[in-house]
Amino acid sequence: MPAERLQKIIAAAGVASRRKAEELIASGRVLVNGQVVTQLGTKADPEQDHIRVDGKLLQGPERYTYVALNKPKGYVTTVSDEKKRPTVMDLVQKVKGRVYPVGRLDWASEGLLLMTNDGALANALMKAASNVAKTYVVKVAGQPDETKLDKLRRGVSIAEKGGRRVRTAPAKIRLIREGDNPWLEVTIIEGRNRQVRKMFEEVGHHVEKIRRVQYGPLALDVPPGDWRNLTLLEVAKLKSAASGTKVASPPSPHIVLRAPKATAIKPPRIPKSAYPSRTSKFSKAPRSPRPSHSEKPPFAQRSSRPAHSSKPAATKGPANRPSRPPKHKRD
């Protein structure tokens, strides 16, 4: 096997990225045949030379892994973050092997993200010459008219980091849902930083939501936060697309722009015949008849209340009336 650069061998073994491998070499943590190597660009043969990193012997190239991740909002596309924000690496901890994101989706963006440890394929896909198509669904503030959409289709000038302005390549744009804040499908062949957002800002419309639904021959088909391994056919199509060969695009995925409302399920009506009859054992016992008025009530009669005053009670009758004087007879 021909000799290769030491940092490339370390990266292929899955120990670290090429940039991190260069730091390992410069810090004297790499040994080749028992000798410390600190000079970048040193070459070695992984089949003939004994290469150790931090005392551990390399076991040869790592098996390549290819993963399609549905990145949710709130994660940064990086291996580590200085601000301690959640990264996409937190979502692929159960993936066998160490994988890295291909390209970038910003913190507020979501959708399809390719992750792999195949550095050659990743570099080929991110080159502008590959022209790999990327499709997004975008919700914008306000209603852009056809004049503005045609301007975006032809290409607009956007600002890059450092103030330099570049003109975007032609894009495909179609309306998928009308409204005060419509949804659009945008397909571009470049991968500039925040390109779609900057394109719509140039025509006076802010991007409220953005989701990547296609990347070359791949289509988004896993729920947010979930991932799956690519098939051998999908990997072959990705390599063909990275080499510049035109590959048939996958069928457009079913785009759910808003979660459907849950329908209330009414319980089935129970017919009256299903209820127990009155004569069954579940029916109530008949009431006992009320006692007649002639019967003695079960409670004792109240005693007479005593008089509040000591005066004898007046009795009715003629004895209590005042006597009249007798009448005198006439002579």
Residue pairs with C-beta under 8 A, 6 or more apart in sequence:
1 45
1 46
1 47
1 48
2 45
3 43
3 44
3 45
4 43
4 44
4 45
4 46
5 41
5 42
5 43
6 21
6 25
6 30
6 32
6 37
6 42
6 43
6 44
6 51
7 18
7 21
7 22
7 25
7 40
8 18
8 21
9 44
9 46
9 51
9 58
10 16
10 18
10 21
10 24
10 25
10 30
10 51
10 53
10 58
11 17
11 18
11 21
11 119
12 46
12 61
12 62
12 119
13 46
13 58
13 59
13 60
13 61
13 62
14 62
14 97
14 98
14 117
15 21
15 24
15 53
15 58
16 24
17 79
17 100
18 119
22 40
24 30
24 53
24 54
25 37
25 38
25 39
25 40
25 42
26 38
26 40
27 38
28 36
28 38
29 53
29 54
30 36
30 37
30 51
30 52
30 53
31 37
31 50
31 51
31 52
32 42
32 44
32 49
32 50
32 51
33 49
33 50
34 50
44 51
46 58
46 60
46 61
47 60
50 57
51 57
51 58
52 58
62 97
62 98
62 117
63 97
64 97
64 116
64 117
64 118
65 95
65 96
65 97
65 99
65 116
65 117
65 229
66 114
66 115
66 116
66 118
66 229
66 230
66 234
66 235
66 238
67 92
67 95
67 99
67 114
67 115
67 116
67 227
67 228
67 229
67 230
68 112
68 113
68 114
68 115
68 218
68 220
68 221
68 222
68 227
68 228
68 229
68 230
69 88
69 91
69 92
69 112
69 113
69 114
69 115
69 222
69 226
69 227
70 110
70 111
70 112
70 113
70 220
70 222
70 223
70 224
70 225
70 226
70 227
71 77
71 88
71 91
71 105
71 109
71 110
71 111
71 112
71 113
71 224
72 110
72 224
72 225
73 107
73 108
73 109
73 110
74 86
74 107
75 85
75 86
75 87
75 88
75 90
75 91
75 107
76 85
76 86
76 87
76 88
76 106
76 107
77 87
77 88
77 101
77 103
77 104
77 105
77 106
77 113
78 87
78 88
78 101
78 104
79 87
79 89
79 100
79 101
80 87
80 89
81 87
85 107
88 101
88 113
88 115
91 225
91 227
92 99
92 115
92 227
95 115
95 227
97 117
98 117
99 115
99 116
99 117
100 115
100 116
100 117
100 122
101 113
101 114
101 115
102 113
102 114
102 115
102 116
102 121
102 122
102 125
102 126
103 113
103 114
103 125
103 126
103 191
104 191
104 193
105 111
105 113
105 212
106 193
106 194
108 210
109 210
109 211
109 212
110 210
110 211
110 212
110 224
111 136
111 210
111 211
111 212
111 213
111 220
112 212
112 213
112 214
112 215
112 218
112 219
112 220
113 212
113 215
114 125
114 215
114 218
114 238
115 227
116 122
121 238
121 239
121 242
124 130
124 239
124 242
124 243
125 132
125 216
125 238
125 241
125 242
126 191
127 242
128 190
128 191
129 244
130 241
130 242
130 243
130 244
131 189
131 244
132 189
132 215
132 216
132 241
132 242
133 187
133 188
133 189
133 214
133 216
133 249
134 187
134 188
134 189
134 191
134 212
134 214
134 215
134 216
135 185
135 186
135 187
135 212
135 213
135 214
135 215
136 185
136 186
136 187
136 188
136 196
136 210
136 211
136 212
136 213
137 176
137 183
137 184
137 185
137 186
137 210
137 211
137 213
137 255
137 257
138 183
138 184
138 185
138 186
138 196
138 200
138 207
138 209
138 210
138 211
139 181
139 182
139 183
139 184
139 207
139 208
139 209
139 210
139 257
140 181
140 182
140 184
140 200
140 205
140 206
140 207
140 208
141 181
141 205
141 206
141 207
141 208
142 180
142 181
142 204
142 205
142 206
143 179
143 180
143 182
144 182
144 200
144 203
144 204
144 205
148 203
148 204
148 205
149 173
149 184
151 203
152 171
152 173
152 186
152 199
152 200
152 203
153 170
153 171
153 172
153 173
154 170
155 167
155 168
155 169
155 170
155 171
156 167
156 168
156 199
156 202
156 203
157 165
157 166
157 167
157 168
157 202
158 165
158 166
158 167
158 168
158 192
158 195
158 198
158 199
158 202
159 165
159 198
160 166
160 192
160 193
161 193
166 192
168 188
168 190
168 192
168 195
168 199
169 188
169 189
169 190
171 186
171 187
171 188
171 199
172 185
172 186
172 187
173 184
173 185
173 186
173 187
174 184
174 185
175 182
175 183
175 184
175 185
176 183
176 184
176 185
176 255
177 183
177 257
181 208
183 257
186 196
186 199
187 214
188 195
188 196
192 198
196 207
196 210
197 207
197 210
200 206
200 207
201 207
211 220
212 220
213 219
213 220
213 252
213 253
213 255
214 220
214 249
214 250
214 252
214 253
216 237
216 238
216 241
216 247
217 234
217 237
217 238
217 241
217 247
217 248
217 249
217 250
218 230
218 234
218 238
218 250
219 250
219 251
219 252
219 253
220 253
221 228
221 253
222 228
230 238
237 247
240 247
241 247
276 282
276 283
277 283
291 297
307 313
314 320
